[in-house]
Amino acid sequence: MTDAEFDILDELYFVTPFAELSKKTGLSAPVLTENLRRLLEVGYVRSFWPDPDTELAYEESSFGALVGDCHFLASKEGLLQHNTR
């Protein structure tokens, strides 16, 4: 797990919108997007759209278009990885 991925998971104990996550981590939108993509691919993060209660299955083809409007939450596996580092 990279430092950026660790920092992202550190902020995802609660459902968090993309813009707030970018602000709290200090990561630019492209860097945050790429790290979220990797975390979603390994199952460490869950995404929600169009509201914080509707889980969105990760699809590589549509992720880039929706990422800025999504909310995110660390999965159980992600929290375990974060806490064992």
N, CA, C and O atoms as a Maestro MAE file, in Angstrom:
{
 s_m_m2io_version
 :::
 2.0.0
}

f_m_ct {
 s_m_title
 :::
 protein
 m_atom[340] {
  # First column is atom index #
  i_m_mmod_type
  r_m_x_coord
  r_m_y_coord
  r_m_z_coord
  i_m_residue_number
  s_m_chain_name
  s_m_pdb_residue_name
  s_m_pdb_atom_name
  i_m_atomic_number
  :::
  1 25 0.841 -1.171 0.000 1 A "MET " " N  " 7
  2 3 0.000 0.000 0.000 1 A "MET " " CA " 6
  3 2 0.892 1.242 0.000 1 A "MET " " C  " 6
  4 15 1.828 1.360 0.791 1 A "MET " " O  " 8
  5 25 0.574 2.153 -0.903 2 A "THR " " N  " 7
  6 3 1.365 3.376 -1.003 2 A "THR " " CA " 6
  7 2 0.954 4.356 0.105 2 A "THR " " C  " 6
  8 15 -0.071 4.177 0.763 2 A "THR " " O  " 8
  9 25 1.769 5.382 0.292 3 A "ASP " " N  " 7
  10 3 1.433 6.409 1.283 3 A "ASP " " CA " 6
  11 2 0.126 7.105 0.927 3 A "ASP " " C  " 6
  12 15 -0.687 7.388 1.806 3 A "ASP " " O  " 8
  13 25 -0.080 7.381 -0.358 4 A "ALA " " N  " 7
  14 3 -1.318 8.044 -0.792 4 A "ALA " " CA " 6
  15 2 -2.530 7.155 -0.509 4 A "ALA " " C  " 6
  16 15 -3.555 7.643 -0.034 4 A "ALA " " O  " 8
  17 25 -2.422 5.871 -0.794 5 A "GLU " " N  " 7
  18 3 -3.523 4.949 -0.520 5 A "GLU " " CA " 6
  19 2 -3.809 4.883 0.981 5 A "GLU " " C  " 6
  20 15 -4.970 4.844 1.387 5 A "GLU " " O  " 8
  21 25 -2.770 4.871 1.797 6 A "PHE " " N  " 7
  22 3 -2.929 4.867 3.244 6 A "PHE " " CA " 6
  23 2 -3.667 6.129 3.695 6 A "PHE " " C  " 6
  24 15 -4.582 6.059 4.515 6 A "PHE " " O  " 8
  25 25 -3.263 7.285 3.155 7 A "ASP " " N  " 7
  26 3 -3.896 8.554 3.517 7 A "ASP " " CA " 6
  27 2 -5.370 8.582 3.111 7 A "ASP " " C  " 6
  28 15 -6.211 9.110 3.839 7 A "ASP " " O  " 8
  29 25 -5.674 8.016 1.958 8 A "ILE " " N  " 7
  30 3 -7.063 7.952 1.498 8 A "ILE " " CA " 6
  31 2 -7.884 7.087 2.451 8 A "ILE " " C  " 6
  32 15 -8.951 7.503 2.902 8 A "ILE " " O  " 8
  33 25 -7.397 5.896 2.758 9 A "LEU " " N  " 7
  34 3 -8.129 5.005 3.663 9 A "LEU " " CA " 6
  35 2 -8.302 5.633 5.041 9 A "LEU " " C  " 6
  36 15 -9.302 5.391 5.717 9 A "LEU " " O  " 8
  37 25 -7.326 6.439 5.456 10 A "ASP " " N  " 7
  38 3 -7.389 7.117 6.743 10 A "ASP " " CA " 6
  39 2 -8.605 8.050 6.838 10 A "ASP " " C  " 6
  40 15 -9.108 8.313 7.930 10 A "ASP " " O  " 8
  41 25 -9.066 8.540 5.701 11 A "GLU " " N  " 7
  42 3 -10.203 9.467 5.658 11 A "GLU " " CA " 6
  43 2 -11.533 8.775 5.369 11 A "GLU " " C  " 6
  44 15 -12.577 9.427 5.368 11 A "GLU " " O  " 8
  45 25 -11.510 7.469 5.126 12 A "LEU " " N  " 7
  46 3 -12.727 6.791 4.676 12 A "LEU " " CA " 6
  47 2 -13.359 5.878 5.714 12 A "LEU " " C  " 6
  48 15 -13.915 4.835 5.369 12 A "LEU " " O  " 8
  49 25 -13.279 6.257 6.968 13 A "TYR " " N  " 7
  50 3 -13.988 5.512 8.007 13 A "TYR " " CA " 6
  51 2 -15.480 5.838 7.952 13 A "TYR " " C  " 6
  52 15 -16.304 5.091 8.481 13 A "TYR " " O  " 8
  53 25 -15.817 6.942 7.319 14 A "PHE " " N  " 7
  54 3 -17.203 7.356 7.096 14 A "PHE " " CA " 6
  55 2 -17.349 7.701 5.621 14 A "PHE " " C  " 6
  56 15 -16.362 8.021 4.958 14 A "PHE " " O  " 8
  57 25 -18.562 7.640 5.106 15 A "VAL " " N  " 7
  58 3 -18.813 7.964 3.698 15 A "VAL " " CA " 6
  59 2 -18.384 9.410 3.453 15 A "VAL " " C  " 6
  60 15 -18.798 10.328 4.162 15 A "VAL " " O  " 8
  61 25 -17.547 9.588 2.434 16 A "THR " " N  " 7
  62 3 -16.948 10.895 2.155 16 A "THR " " CA " 6
  63 2 -17.040 11.213 0.666 16 A "THR " " C  " 6
  64 15 -16.680 10.377 -0.163 16 A "THR " " O  " 8
  65 25 -17.521 12.417 0.308 17 A "PRO " " N  " 7
  66 3 -17.579 12.790 -1.108 17 A "PRO " " CA " 6
  67 2 -16.176 13.064 -1.664 17 A "PRO " " C  " 6
  68 15 -15.252 13.398 -0.922 17 A "PRO " " O  " 8
  69 25 -16.040 12.917 -2.970 18 A "PHE " " N  " 7
  70 3 -14.757 13.068 -3.656 18 A "PHE " " CA " 6
  71 2 -14.093 14.406 -3.337 18 A "PHE " " C  " 6
  72 15 -12.908 14.444 -3.006 18 A "PHE " " O  " 8
  73 25 -14.840 15.496 -3.432 19 A "ALA " " N  " 7
  74 3 -14.252 16.829 -3.223 19 A "ALA " " CA " 6
  75 2 -13.687 16.969 -1.807 19 A "ALA " " C  " 6
  76 15 -12.601 17.517 -1.619 19 A "ALA " " O  " 8
  77 25 -14.411 16.482 -0.837 20 A "GLU " " N  " 7
  78 3 -13.930 16.556 0.548 20 A "GLU " " CA " 6
  79 2 -12.702 15.664 0.740 20 A "GLU " " C  " 6
  80 15 -11.767 16.030 1.452 20 A "GLU " " O  " 8
  81 25 -12.710 14.514 0.112 21 A "LEU " " N  " 7
  82 3 -11.573 13.600 0.200 21 A "LEU " " CA " 6
  83 2 -10.323 14.232 -0.411 21 A "LEU " " C  " 6
  84 15 -9.227 14.106 0.135 21 A "LEU " " O  " 8
  85 25 -10.492 14.901 -1.532 22 A "SER " " N  " 7
  86 3 -9.369 15.586 -2.172 22 A "SER " " CA " 6
  87 2 -8.813 16.677 -1.261 22 A "SER " " C  " 6
  88 15 -7.599 16.829 -1.130 22 A "SER " " O  " 8
  89 25 -9.700 17.420 -0.644 23 A "LYS " " N  " 7
  90 3 -9.280 18.507 0.248 23 A "LYS " " CA " 6
  91 2 -8.546 17.959 1.472 23 A "LYS " " C  " 6
  92 15 -7.487 18.465 1.843 23 A "LYS " " O  " 8
  93 25 -9.106 16.929 2.093 24 A "LYS " " N  " 7
  94 3 -8.510 16.382 3.313 24 A "LYS " " CA " 6
  95 2 -7.176 15.690 3.069 24 A "LYS " " C  " 6
  96 15 -6.288 15.746 3.920 24 A "LYS " " O  " 8
  97 25 -7.021 15.039 1.919 25 A "THR " " N  " 7
  98 3 -5.769 14.331 1.634 25 A "THR " " CA " 6
  99 2 -4.730 15.229 0.982 25 A "THR " " C  " 6
  100 15 -3.537 14.929 1.010 25 A "THR " " O  " 8
  101 25 -5.185 16.333 0.394 26 A "GLY " " N  " 7
  102 3 -4.267 17.221 -0.312 26 A "GLY " " CA " 6
  103 2 -3.838 16.682 -1.666 26 A "GLY " " C  " 6
  104 15 -2.896 17.196 -2.270 26 A "GLY " " O  " 8
  105 25 -4.522 15.650 -2.146 27 A "LEU " " N  " 7
  106 3 -4.189 15.051 -3.441 27 A "LEU " " CA " 6
  107 2 -4.968 15.741 -4.551 27 A "LEU " " C  " 6
  108 15 -6.144 16.068 -4.386 27 A "LEU " " O  " 8
  109 25 -4.306 15.960 -5.678 28 A "SER " " N  " 7
  110 3 -4.998 16.542 -6.827 28 A "SER " " CA " 6
  111 2 -6.034 15.539 -7.343 28 A "SER " " C  " 6
  112 15 -5.943 14.343 -7.066 28 A "SER " " O  " 8
  113 25 -7.002 16.032 -8.083 29 A "ALA " " N  " 7
  114 3 -8.066 15.171 -8.601 29 A "ALA " " CA " 6
  115 2 -7.528 13.999 -9.423 29 A "ALA " " C  " 6
  116 15 -7.982 12.873 -9.222 29 A "ALA " " O  " 8
  117 25 -6.575 14.216 -10.343 30 A "PRO " " N  " 7
  118 3 -6.068 13.065 -11.118 30 A "PRO " " CA " 6
  119 2 -5.343 12.025 -10.257 30 A "PRO " " C  " 6
  120 15 -5.492 10.824 -10.481 30 A "PRO " " O  " 8
  121 25 -4.569 12.478 -9.287 31 A "VAL " " N  " 7
  122 3 -3.837 11.553 -8.412 31 A "VAL " " CA " 6
  123 2 -4.819 10.800 -7.514 31 A "VAL " " C  " 6
  124 15 -4.688 9.590 -7.328 31 A "VAL " " O  " 8
  125 25 -5.786 11.500 -6.966 32 A "LEU " " N  " 7
  126 3 -6.799 10.865 -6.130 32 A "LEU " " CA " 6
  127 2 -7.597 9.851 -6.940 32 A "LEU " " C  " 6
  128 15 -7.863 8.748 -6.464 32 A "LEU " " O  " 8
  129 25 -7.977 10.214 -8.146 33 A "THR " " N  " 7
  130 3 -8.739 9.312 -9.012 33 A "THR " " CA " 6
  131 2 -7.973 8.022 -9.264 33 A "THR " " C  " 6
  132 15 -8.538 6.935 -9.148 33 A "THR " " O  " 8
  133 25 -6.710 8.128 -9.603 34 A "GLU " " N  " 7
  134 3 -5.915 6.929 -9.892 34 A "GLU " " CA " 6
  135 2 -5.768 6.044 -8.652 34 A "GLU " " C  " 6
  136 15 -5.856 4.820 -8.755 34 A "GLU " " O  " 8
  137 25 -5.550 6.640 -7.507 35 A "ASN " " N  " 7
  138 3 -5.414 5.858 -6.273 35 A "ASN " " CA " 6
  139 2 -6.741 5.211 -5.881 35 A "ASN " " C  " 6
  140 15 -6.763 4.064 -5.434 35 A "ASN " " O  " 8
  141 25 -7.836 5.931 -6.045 36 A "LEU " " N  " 7
  142 3 -9.148 5.345 -5.757 36 A "LEU " " CA " 6
  143 2 -9.431 4.179 -6.696 36 A "LEU " " C  " 6
  144 15 -9.995 3.164 -6.287 36 A "LEU " " O  " 8
  145 25 -9.038 4.331 -7.946 37 A "ARG " " N  " 7
  146 3 -9.227 3.255 -8.924 37 A "ARG " " CA " 6
  147 2 -8.521 1.977 -8.449 37 A "ARG " " C  " 6
  148 15 -9.098 0.891 -8.488 37 A "ARG " " O  " 8
  149 25 -7.281 2.118 -8.005 38 A "ARG " " N  " 7
  150 3 -6.528 0.946 -7.525 38 A "ARG " " CA " 6
  151 2 -7.175 0.350 -6.276 38 A "ARG " " C  " 6
  152 15 -7.279 -0.870 -6.151 38 A "ARG " " O  " 8
  153 25 -7.607 1.206 -5.358 39 A "LEU " " N  " 7
  154 3 -8.241 0.723 -4.127 39 A "LEU " " CA " 6
  155 2 -9.572 0.030 -4.411 39 A "LEU " " C  " 6
  156 15 -9.908 -0.955 -3.754 39 A "LEU " " O  " 8
  157 25 -10.319 0.528 -5.367 40 A "LEU " " N  " 7
  158 3 -11.576 -0.123 -5.754 40 A "LEU " " CA " 6
  159 2 -11.307 -1.476 -6.418 40 A "LEU " " C  " 6
  160 15 -12.024 -2.445 -6.169 40 A "LEU " " O  " 8
  161 25 -10.288 -1.539 -7.252 41 A "GLU " " N  " 7
  162 3 -9.961 -2.784 -7.958 41 A "GLU " " CA " 6
  163 2 -9.591 -3.913 -7.007 41 A "GLU " " C  " 6
  164 15 -9.888 -5.075 -7.288 41 A "GLU " " O  " 8
  165 25 -8.946 -3.595 -5.886 42 A "VAL " " N  " 7
  166 3 -8.557 -4.639 -4.923 42 A "VAL " " CA " 6
  167 2 -9.595 -4.820 -3.819 42 A "VAL " " C  " 6
  168 15 -9.427 -5.664 -2.939 42 A "VAL " " O  " 8
  169 25 -10.669 -4.027 -3.864 43 A "GLY " " N  " 7
  170 3 -11.757 -4.192 -2.914 43 A "GLY " " CA " 6
  171 2 -11.567 -3.514 -1.573 43 A "GLY " " C  " 6
  172 15 -12.239 -3.871 -0.606 43 A "GLY " " O  " 8
  173 25 -10.669 -2.545 -1.491 44 A "TYR " " N  " 7
  174 3 -10.418 -1.846 -0.237 44 A "TYR " " CA " 6
  175 2 -11.339 -0.648 -0.031 44 A "TYR " " C  " 6
  176 15 -11.420 -0.108 1.073 44 A "TYR " " O  " 8
  177 25 -12.033 -0.230 -1.088 45 A "VAL " " N  " 7
  178 3 -12.916 0.922 -1.034 45 A "VAL " " CA " 6
  179 2 -14.212 0.583 -1.765 45 A "VAL " " C  " 6
  180 15 -14.218 -0.172 -2.738 45 A "VAL " " O  " 8
  181 25 -15.307 1.160 -1.274 46 A "ARG " " N  " 7
  182 3 -16.601 1.031 -1.930 46 A "ARG " " CA " 6
  183 2 -17.018 2.419 -2.407 46 A "ARG " " C  " 6
  184 15 -16.696 3.421 -1.769 46 A "ARG " " O  " 8
  185 25 -17.730 2.477 -3.522 47 A "SER " " N  " 7
  186 3 -18.177 3.769 -4.055 47 A "SER " " CA " 6
  187 2 -19.696 3.847 -4.041 47 A "SER " " C  " 6
  188 15 -20.391 2.834 -4.122 47 A "SER " " O  " 8
  189 25 -20.196 5.081 -3.937 48 A "PHE " " N  " 7
  190 3 -21.632 5.333 -3.845 48 A "PHE " " CA " 6
  191 2 -21.995 6.470 -4.794 48 A "PHE " " C  " 6
  192 15 -21.297 7.480 -4.877 48 A "PHE " " O  " 8
  193 25 -23.110 6.279 -5.513 49 A "TRP " " N  " 7
  194 3 -23.588 7.277 -6.465 49 A "TRP " " CA " 6
  195 2 -25.003 6.942 -6.835 49 A "TRP " " C  " 6
  196 15 -25.271 5.748 -6.968 49 A "TRP " " O  " 8
  197 25 -25.914 7.807 -7.012 50 A "PRO " " N  " 7
  198 3 -25.824 9.266 -7.015 50 A "PRO " " CA " 6
  199 2 -25.943 9.891 -5.630 50 A "PRO " " C  " 6
  200 15 -25.839 11.109 -5.483 50 A "PRO " " O  " 8
  201 25 -26.163 9.051 -4.606 51 A "ASP " " N  " 7
  202 3 -26.248 9.575 -3.245 51 A "ASP " " CA " 6
  203 2 -25.402 8.688 -2.325 51 A "ASP " " C  " 6
  204 15 -24.961 7.620 -2.749 51 A "ASP " " O  " 8
  205 25 -25.169 9.102 -1.091 52 A "PRO " " N  " 7
  206 3 -24.292 8.343 -0.197 52 A "PRO " " CA " 6
  207 2 -24.865 7.007 0.274 52 A "PRO " " C  " 6
  208 15 -24.187 6.259 0.980 52 A "PRO " " O  " 8
  209 25 -26.099 6.702 -0.108 53 A "ASP " " N  " 7
  210 3 -26.718 5.452 0.331 53 A "ASP " " CA " 6
  211 2 -26.812 4.391 -0.762 53 A "ASP " " C  " 6
  212 15 -27.181 3.251 -0.478 53 A "ASP " " O  " 8
  213 25 -26.490 4.739 -1.992 54 A "THR " " N  " 7
  214 3 -26.630 3.815 -3.110 54 A "THR " " CA " 6
  215 2 -25.257 3.365 -3.587 54 A "THR " " C  " 6
  216 15 -24.517 4.126 -4.211 54 A "THR " " O  " 8
  217 25 -24.932 2.110 -3.281 55 A "GLU " " N  " 7
  218 3 -23.616 1.597 -3.674 55 A "GLU " " CA " 6
  219 2 -23.561 1.403 -5.183 55 A "GLU " " C  " 6
  220 15 -24.515 0.939 -5.807 55 A "GLU " " O  " 8
  221 25 -22.439 1.765 -5.740 56 A "LEU " " N  " 7
  222 3 -22.200 1.669 -7.180 56 A "LEU " " CA " 6
  223 2 -21.116 0.634 -7.414 56 A "LEU " " C  " 6
  224 15 -20.009 0.758 -6.890 56 A "LEU " " O  " 8
  225 25 -21.427 -0.380 -8.194 57 A "ALA " " N  " 7
  226 3 -20.416 -1.380 -8.529 57 A "ALA " " CA " 6
  227 2 -19.336 -0.714 -9.380 57 A "ALA " " C  " 6
  228 15 -19.641 0.069 -10.279 57 A "ALA " " O  " 8
  229 25 -18.082 -1.028 -9.091 58 A "TYR " " N  " 7
  230 3 -16.969 -0.435 -9.832 58 A "TYR " " CA " 6
  231 2 -16.939 -0.972 -11.253 58 A "TYR " " C  " 6
  232 15 -16.915 -2.185 -11.465 58 A "TYR " " O  " 8
  233 25 -16.941 -0.071 -12.224 59 A "GLU " " N  " 7
  234 3 -16.780 -0.406 -13.626 59 A "GLU " " CA " 6
  235 2 -15.720 0.523 -14.190 59 A "GLU " " C  " 6
  236 15 -15.882 1.743 -14.185 59 A "GLU " " O  " 8
  237 25 -14.650 -0.054 -14.668 60 A "GLU " " N  " 7
  238 3 -13.521 0.733 -15.163 60 A "GLU " " CA " 6
  239 2 -13.943 1.724 -16.242 60 A "GLU " " C  " 6
  240 15 -13.449 2.851 -16.278 60 A "GLU " " O  " 8
  241 25 -14.848 1.314 -17.116 61 A "SER " " N  " 7
  242 3 -15.224 2.150 -18.257 61 A "SER " " CA " 6
  243 2 -15.975 3.423 -17.848 61 A "SER " " C  " 6
  244 15 -15.842 4.446 -18.520 61 A "SER " " O  " 8
  245 25 -16.753 3.387 -16.775 62 A "SER " " N  " 7
  246 3 -17.535 4.567 -16.393 62 A "SER " " CA " 6
  247 2 -16.976 5.306 -15.184 62 A "SER " " C  " 6
  248 15 -17.452 6.393 -14.857 62 A "SER " " O  " 8
  249 25 -15.988 4.746 -14.522 63 A "PHE " " N  " 7
  250 3 -15.476 5.334 -13.294 63 A "PHE " " CA " 6
  251 2 -14.970 6.760 -13.496 63 A "PHE " " C  " 6
  252 15 -15.285 7.640 -12.694 63 A "PHE " " O  " 8
  253 25 -14.209 7.002 -14.529 64 A "GLY " " N  " 7
  254 3 -13.638 8.331 -14.763 64 A "GLY " " CA " 6
  255 2 -14.679 9.421 -14.918 64 A "GLY " " C  " 6
  256 15 -14.456 10.559 -14.505 64 A "GLY " " O  " 8
  257 25 -15.808 9.084 -15.509 65 A "ALA " " N  " 7
  258 3 -16.861 10.070 -15.725 65 A "ALA " " CA " 6
  259 2 -17.646 10.366 -14.454 65 A "ALA " " C  " 6
  260 15 -18.198 11.456 -14.306 65 A "ALA " " O  " 8
  261 25 -17.701 9.410 -13.539 66 A "LEU " " N  " 7
  262 3 -18.523 9.556 -12.338 66 A "LEU " " CA " 6
  263 2 -17.747 9.906 -11.080 66 A "LEU " " C  " 6
  264 15 -18.339 10.380 -10.109 66 A "LEU " " O  " 8
  265 25 -16.452 9.688 -11.070 67 A "VAL " " N  " 7
  266 3 -15.665 9.764 -9.835 67 A "VAL " " CA " 6
  267 2 -15.866 11.056 -9.056 67 A "VAL " " C  " 6
  268 15 -15.950 11.019 -7.829 67 A "VAL " " O  " 8
  269 25 -15.944 12.179 -9.724 68 A "GLY " " N  " 7
  270 3 -16.087 13.462 -9.047 68 A "GLY " " CA " 6
  271 2 -17.410 13.633 -8.321 68 A "GLY " " C  " 6
  272 15 -17.525 14.469 -7.425 68 A "GLY " " O  " 8
  273 25 -18.406 12.847 -8.702 69 A "ASP " " N  " 7
  274 3 -19.729 12.927 -8.079 69 A "ASP " " CA " 6
  275 2 -19.972 11.814 -7.065 69 A "ASP " " C  " 6
  276 15 -21.025 11.775 -6.428 69 A "ASP " " O  " 8
  277 25 -19.013 10.917 -6.913 70 A "CYS " " N  " 7
  278 3 -19.182 9.758 -6.033 70 A "CYS " " CA " 6
  279 2 -18.804 10.075 -4.588 70 A "CYS " " C  " 6
  280 15 -18.100 11.041 -4.297 70 A "CYS " " O  " 8
  281 25 -19.296 9.232 -3.712 71 A "HIS " " N  " 7
  282 3 -18.899 9.184 -2.312 71 A "HIS " " CA " 6
  283 2 -18.136 7.882 -2.129 71 A "HIS " " C  " 6
  284 15 -18.332 6.933 -2.889 71 A "HIS " " O  " 8
  285 25 -17.270 7.832 -1.129 72 A "PHE " " N  " 7
  286 3 -16.437 6.650 -0.926 72 A "PHE " " CA " 6
  287 2 -16.400 6.254 0.543 72 A "PHE " " C  " 6
  288 15 -16.579 7.082 1.436 72 A "PHE " " O  " 8
  289 25 -16.163 4.960 0.771 73 A "LEU " " N  " 7
  290 3 -16.081 4.400 2.108 73 A "LEU " " CA " 6
  291 2 -15.109 3.232 2.074 73 A "LEU " " C  " 6
  292 15 -15.141 2.428 1.142 73 A "LEU " " O  " 8
  293 25 -14.256 3.128 3.067 74 A "ALA " " N  " 7
  294 3 -13.343 1.984 3.146 74 A "ALA " " CA " 6
  295 2 -14.154 0.721 3.419 74 A "ALA " " C  " 6
  296 15 -15.105 0.740 4.201 74 A "ALA " " O  " 8
  297 25 -13.774 -0.367 2.772 75 A "SER " " N  " 7
  298 3 -14.413 -1.651 3.034 75 A "SER " " CA " 6
  299 2 -13.779 -2.275 4.278 75 A "SER " " C  " 6
  300 15 -12.779 -1.774 4.792 75 A "SER " " O  " 8
  301 25 -14.359 -3.351 4.747 76 A "LYS " " N  " 7
  302 3 -13.799 -4.051 5.902 76 A "LYS " " CA " 6
  303 2 -12.359 -4.474 5.602 76 A "LYS " " C  " 6
  304 15 -11.474 -4.326 6.446 76 A "LYS " " O  " 8
  305 25 -12.132 -5.000 4.400 77 A "GLU " " N  " 7
  306 3 -10.777 -5.417 4.008 77 A "GLU " " CA " 6
  307 2 -9.817 -4.231 3.976 77 A "GLU " " C  " 6
  308 15 -8.661 -4.341 4.386 77 A "GLU " " O  " 8
  309 25 -10.313 -3.094 3.482 78 A "GLY " " N  " 7
  310 3 -9.488 -1.904 3.438 78 A "GLY " " CA " 6
  311 2 -9.108 -1.402 4.817 78 A "GLY " " C  " 6
  312 15 -7.971 -0.992 5.049 78 A "GLY " " O  " 8
  313 25 -10.071 -1.438 5.736 79 A "LEU " " N  " 7
  314 3 -9.793 -1.021 7.107 79 A "LEU " " CA " 6
  315 2 -8.785 -1.957 7.777 79 A "LEU " " C  " 6
  316 15 -7.914 -1.506 8.520 79 A "LEU " " O  " 8
  317 25 -8.903 -3.252 7.514 80 A "LEU " " N  " 7
  318 3 -7.932 -4.206 8.075 80 A "LEU " " CA " 6
  319 2 -6.530 -3.926 7.546 80 A "LEU " " C  " 6
  320 15 -5.564 -3.943 8.310 80 A "LEU " " O  " 8
  321 25 -6.411 -3.670 6.260 81 A "GLN " " N  " 7
  322 3 -5.104 -3.357 5.667 81 A "GLN " " CA " 6
  323 2 -4.559 -2.049 6.237 81 A "GLN " " C  " 6
  324 15 -3.367 -1.947 6.528 81 A "GLN " " O  " 8
  325 25 -5.408 -1.074 6.394 82 A "HIS " " N  " 7
  326 3 -5.008 0.234 6.916 82 A "HIS " " CA " 6
  327 2 -4.510 0.097 8.360 82 A "HIS " " C  " 6
  328 15 -3.499 0.697 8.727 82 A "HIS " " O  " 8
  329 25 -5.208 -0.681 9.166 83 A "ASN " " N  " 7
  330 3 -4.871 -0.798 10.576 83 A "ASN " " CA " 6
  331 2 -3.704 -1.740 10.861 83 A "ASN " " C  " 6
  332 15 -3.159 -1.715 11.964 83 A "ASN " " O  " 8
  333 25 -3.314 -2.557 9.912 84 A "THR " " N  " 7
  334 3 -2.186 -3.465 10.126 84 A "THR " " CA " 6
  335 2 -0.893 -2.922 9.541 84 A "THR " " C  " 6
  336 15 0.148 -3.574 9.635 84 A "THR " " O  " 8
  337 25 -0.940 -1.763 8.952 85 A "ARG " " N  " 7
  338 3 0.283 -1.178 8.394 85 A "ARG " " CA " 6
  339 2 1.131 -0.568 9.467 85 A "ARG " " C  " 6
  340 15 2.200 -0.029 9.178 85 A "ARG " " O  " 8
  :::
 }
 m_bond[339] {
  # First column is bond index #
  i_m_from
  i_m_to
  i_m_order
  :::
  1 1 2 1
  2 2 3 1
  3 3 4 2
  4 3 5 1
  5 5 6 1
  6 6 7 1
  7 7 8 2
  8 7 9 1
  9 9 10 1
  10 10 11 1
  11 11 12 2
  12 11 13 1
  13 13 14 1
  14 14 15 1
  15 15 16 2
  16 15 17 1
  17 17 18 1
  18 18 19 1
  19 19 20 2
  20 19 21 1
  21 21 22 1
  22 22 23 1
  23 23 24 2
  24 23 25 1
  25 25 26 1
  26 26 27 1
  27 27 28 2
  28 27 29 1
  29 29 30 1
  30 30 31 1
  31 31 32 2
  32 31 33 1
  33 33 34 1
  34 34 35 1
  35 35 36 2
  36 35 37 1
  37 37 38 1
  38 38 39 1
  39 39 40 2
  40 39 41 1
  41 41 42 1
  42 42 43 1
  43 43 44 2
  44 43 45 1
  45 45 46 1
  46 46 47 1
  47 47 48 2
  48 47 49 1
  49 49 50 1
  50 50 51 1
  51 51 52 2
  52 51 53 1
  53 53 54 1
  54 54 55 1
  55 55 56 2
  56 55 57 1
  57 57 58 1
  58 58 59 1
  59 59 60 2
  60 59 61 1
  61 61 62 1
  62 62 63 1
  63 63 64 2
  64 63 65 1
  65 65 66 1
  66 66 67 1
  67 67 68 2
  68 67 69 1
  69 69 70 1
  70 70 71 1
  71 71 72 2
  72 71 73 1
  73 73 74 1
  74 74 75 1
  75 75 76 2
  76 75 77 1
  77 77 78 1
  78 78 79 1
  79 79 80 2
  80 79 81 1
  81 81 82 1
  82 82 83 1
  83 83 84 2
  84 83 85 1
  85 85 86 1
  86 86 87 1
  87 87 88 2
  88 87 89 1
  89 89 90 1
  90 90 91 1
  91 91 92 2
  92 91 93 1
  93 93 94 1
  94 94 95 1
  95 95 96 2
  96 95 97 1
  97 97 98 1
  98 98 99 1
  99 99 100 2
  100 99 101 1
  101 101 102 1
  102 102 103 1
  103 103 104 2
  104 103 105 1
  105 105 106 1
  106 106 107 1
  107 107 108 2
  108 107 109 1
  109 109 110 1
  110 110 111 1
  111 111 112 2
  112 111 113 1
  113 113 114 1
  114 114 115 1
  115 115 116 2
  116 115 117 1
  117 117 118 1
  118 118 119 1
  119 119 120 2
  120 119 121 1
  121 121 122 1
  122 122 123 1
  123 123 124 2
  124 123 125 1
  125 125 126 1
  126 126 127 1
  127 127 128 2
  128 127 129 1
  129 129 130 1
  130 130 131 1
  131 131 132 2
  132 131 133 1
  133 133 134 1
  134 134 135 1
  135 135 136 2
  136 135 137 1
  137 137 138 1
  138 138 139 1
  139 139 140 2
  140 139 141 1
  141 141 142 1
  142 142 143 1
  143 143 144 2
  144 143 145 1
  145 145 146 1
  146 146 147 1
  147 147 148 2
  148 147 149 1
  149 149 150 1
  150 150 151 1
  151 151 152 2
  152 151 153 1
  153 153 154 1
  154 154 155 1
  155 155 156 2
  156 155 157 1
  157 157 158 1
  158 158 159 1
  159 159 160 2
  160 159 161 1
  161 161 162 1
  162 162 163 1
  163 163 164 2
  164 163 165 1
  165 165 166 1
  166 166 167 1
  167 167 168 2
  168 167 169 1
  169 169 170 1
  170 170 171 1
  171 171 172 2
  172 171 173 1
  173 173 174 1
  174 174 175 1
  175 175 176 2
  176 175 177 1
  177 177 178 1
  178 178 179 1
  179 179 180 2
  180 179 181 1
  181 181 182 1
  182 182 183 1
  183 183 184 2
  184 183 185 1
  185 185 186 1
  186 186 187 1
  187 187 188 2
  188 187 189 1
  189 189 190 1
  190 190 191 1
  191 191 192 2
  192 191 193 1
  193 193 194 1
  194 194 195 1
  195 195 196 2
  196 195 197 1
  197 197 198 1
  198 198 199 1
  199 199 200 2
  200 199 201 1
  201 201 202 1
  202 202 203 1
  203 203 204 2
  204 203 205 1
  205 205 206 1
  206 206 207 1
  207 207 208 2
  208 207 209 1
  209 209 210 1
  210 210 211 1
  211 211 212 2
  212 211 213 1
  213 213 214 1
  214 214 215 1
  215 215 216 2
  216 215 217 1
  217 217 218 1
  218 218 219 1
  219 219 220 2
  220 219 221 1
  221 221 222 1
  222 222 223 1
  223 223 224 2
  224 223 225 1
  225 225 226 1
  226 226 227 1
  227 227 228 2
  228 227 229 1
  229 229 230 1
  230 230 231 1
  231 231 232 2
  232 231 233 1
  233 233 234 1
  234 234 235 1
  235 235 236 2
  236 235 237 1
  237 237 238 1
  238 238 239 1
  239 239 240 2
  240 239 241 1
  241 241 242 1
  242 242 243 1
  243 243 244 2
  244 243 245 1
  245 245 246 1
  246 246 247 1
  247 247 248 2
  248 247 249 1
  249 249 250 1
  250 250 251 1
  251 251 252 2
  252 251 253 1
  253 253 254 1
  254 254 255 1
  255 255 256 2
  256 255 257 1
  257 257 258 1
  258 258 259 1
  259 259 260 2
  260 259 261 1
  261 261 262 1
  262 262 263 1
  263 263 264 2
  264 263 265 1
  265 265 266 1
  266 266 267 1
  267 267 268 2
  268 267 269 1
  269 269 270 1
  270 270 271 1
  271 271 272 2
  272 271 273 1
  273 273 274 1
  274 274 275 1
  275 275 276 2
  276 275 277 1
  277 277 278 1
  278 278 279 1
  279 279 280 2
  280 279 281 1
  281 281 282 1
  282 282 283 1
  283 283 284 2
  284 283 285 1
  285 285 286 1
  286 286 287 1
  287 287 288 2
  288 287 289 1
  289 289 290 1
  290 290 291 1
  291 291 292 2
  292 291 293 1
  293 293 294 1
  294 294 295 1
  295 295 296 2
  296 295 297 1
  297 297 298 1
  298 298 299 1
  299 299 300 2
  300 299 301 1
  301 301 302 1
  302 302 303 1
  303 303 304 2
  304 303 305 1
  305 305 306 1
  306 306 307 1
  307 307 308 2
  308 307 309 1
  309 309 310 1
  310 310 311 1
  311 311 312 2
  312 311 313 1
  313 313 314 1
  314 314 315 1
  315 315 316 2
  316 315 317 1
  317 317 318 1
  318 318 319 1
  319 319 320 2
  320 319 321 1
  321 321 322 1
  322 322 323 1
  323 323 324 2
  324 323 325 1
  325 325 326 1
  326 326 327 1
  327 327 328 2
  328 327 329 1
  329 329 330 1
  330 330 331 1
  331 331 332 2
  332 331 333 1
  333 333 334 1
  334 334 335 1
  335 335 336 2
  336 335 337 1
  337 337 338 1
  338 338 339 1
  339 339 340 2
  :::
 }
}
